[in-house]
């Protein structure tokens, strides 16, 4: 089943739908897509919302959530 993000990408970025990397489990933090000259479009997430998701869903402390995001998400 398609979700809102996939539908958004298919409608607005049809040539990049399969190329834009999405962070699993952070759908509620999705803000949109960012573009910069010379680079392919990338998914954009609210850092604050991502941290909140990890702290509530995974019962992480703020520092654990920051470390998790830096190591597992932003480096991808």
C-alpha positions in Angstrom: 0.0 0.0 0.0 1.3 3.4 -0.9 1.7 6.1 1.7 1.4 9.9 1.6 5.2 10.3 1.1 5.4 7.8 -1.8 2.4 9.5 -3.5 4.0 12.9 -2.9 7.3 11.7 -4.5 5.5 10.1 -7.5 3.6 13.3 -8.1 6.4 15.8 -7.6 9.6 13.9 -8.3 8.6 11.1 -10.7 12.2 10.7 -12.1 13.6 10.4 -8.5 10.9 8.3 -6.8 13.2 5.3 -6.5 16.4 7.4 -5.9 15.3 9.5 -2.9 16.3 7.6 0.3 13.6 7.6 2.9 14.2 7.0 6.6 12.0 4.1 7.8 10.0 4.8 10.9 10.3 8.6 10.6 7.3 9.2 8.3 5.8 11.6 10.8 8.9 13.8 10.7 9.0 14.0 6.9 9.0 17.7 5.8 9.5 17.4 2.1 12.3 17.3 -0.5 15.3 19.6 -0.7 17.2 20.4 -3.8 20.5 22.1 -4.4 22.3 22.9 -7.6 24.4 20.0 -8.8 22.9 17.5 -6.4 19.9 15.1 -6.7 16.9 15.8 -4.5 16.9 14.4 -1.0 14.2 13.7 1.6 14.1 16.3 4.4 13.1 15.5 8.0 12.5 17.6 11.0 15.4 16.9 13.4 13.2 17.8 16.4 10.5 15.4 15.3 13.0 12.6 14.7 14.4 13.0 18.2 10.9 13.0 19.6 10.0 9.8 17.8 13.1 8.1 19.1 12.5 9.3 22.7 8.9 8.3 22.8 8.8 5.2 20.5 12.1 3.7 21.5 12.3 5.2 25.0 15.7 6.8 24.3 17.2 9.7 26.2 17.9 12.8 24.3 21.6 12.0 24.1 20.9 8.5 22.9 18.5 9.8 20.2 21.0 12.3 19.0 23.7 9.6 18.8 21.4 7.2 17.0 20.4 9.8 14.4 24.0 10.9 13.8 25.3 7.3 13.4 22.4 5.6 11.7 20.4 8.2 9.8 22.3 11.3 8.8 25.3 9.4 7.6 23.1 7.3 5.2 
